[in-house]
């Protein structure tokens, strides 16, 4: 995938995000970090402090926990949504194409939150987790990426 000069990239997973801009050219991209965020990880006991308890069966001997969505996944989804909002703000301030790289689950959350300006300028999506890679390696990985 080519990264034109001025292209903004959002690299995000459930706990970290980077907004990058290519200040180089398509042959030798030079990615500059515009914004970087990391989520604060909470202890499981803190997240589950308000969790519902056990339900007792009126017939038989069984007990059942009250169902609740995965709190860790909820926290990751909230982080990804905030990353999408931040990216939309940067996209509104700058011209150029947009590329988003995120794991498939995070990409699904992002797609539901794209605003019209992001949809119109989106040059590509990469369903891979590049968030733990250094910036120069992200450029190499994006260039080498071939959609299947």
N, C-alpha and C positions, 0 to 999 in steps of 0.2 A: 504494500500500500504506500502510495506517495504522500509525503507530508509537505504541502506547499508552504512557502514563506507566509507567516501570519496566521497559520492554522492554530487553533486552540485545541488542546487535548485534555480530556477529563480521564484520569486514571483513578479508579475507585474500587474499594471492596467494602466490606461491612465495618471496617474499623479505621481506615485511612484513605485520604484522597489527596490528589495533586491536580492542580490546573496548570498546564504547561503551554507555552507558546513557542512556535518555531521561529527563531530569529535568523536561521540560516537559510539554505535553499533546499530544493528537493534532493539534490545529490548528497550534500553534507548537511543534514539538519542539525541545528543547534538549539536544543530545548532549554528554555528559561522557565524556572518555577515562578508562577504568578501567585499561587496560594497553595498552602499545604495545611492539612488538618489531621489530627489523630483523635479517635474516640477514647474517652476515659473508660477503662474496663472496670466494671463493677463486680463485686463478689456475688456469687450465686445467692448467698444468704441475704444480701441487701436487695437483690432483685426480687427474690421470692418472699420478702418480709410481709407483703400483703396478700400472699397466695391464699386461695380458698382451702379449707381443710378437708377432712374426710366426711363422707356421707355414710350413714349407717342404713343398711337394708332393713326394712320392716319385716321382711320374710326371709328366713334363712340366716346364714352366718356371715355373709359377705360384707365387705366394706368397699367403698369406691371413692377414689379421689375425684374431686370436682375437676372437670376438664378446663384447661386453660391453654391458650396458645403459648408457644415457646418464647419466653421473655428475652432470651438472647437474640433470637431472630427478629423479634419486634424492635429491639435496640439497634440492630444492624440495619433494618429497613428504615428506621427514622434517620440514621446517619446518612444513608444513601440518598434519601429524599432531601435532606439539607444540602448534600453535595450537589444534587441536581439544581437546586435553587441558586446556590452560589455560582455554579457554572453558567446558568442562564443570565445572571447579572454580569459576569465577565463577557459573555457572548454579546450582550447588548452594548457594552462599552467598546468593543473592538470588531473590526471587519475580518473576514476570512472564513475558511471552512472550519468545521467542527468534527472532531473524532472522539469517540468514547470507547474506552477499554475497561471492561468490568467482567467479573465472573458471571456465568449465565443467570444465576438467581438474582444477583444485583442488577443485571441488565434488564431483567423482567420488571423489577420495581422502577427502574429509571424510565423505561418506555412509557409507563403509565403517567409519569410526571413531566415529560418533555413539554415545554411550552411551544407555541407556534413558531417563534423565531428560531428555536433550536431545531425543530423538525425541518424547516425550510433550508437550513444551512448545513445539515448533517451530511458529511461526506462519507462516513463509515462508522461501523460499530465492530468492536472486536470482543468476542465472548471468551476472554482469557483474563486471568488475574496477573496484572503487571505491577500491582501496588507495592510489592516488596522488592522490586528491582531498582537499581540506581538509574538516574535520569538518562545517562548516556546509553545504558543498555535498553531502556524503554524505546529510545529512538531506533535502535537496531532491530528490536523485536517488532515494532510497528511497521517498519520498512519491509521486513521479511514476511510479514503476515499475508497469507493468501486465503481469502474467504473460500469456504468449501461449498 
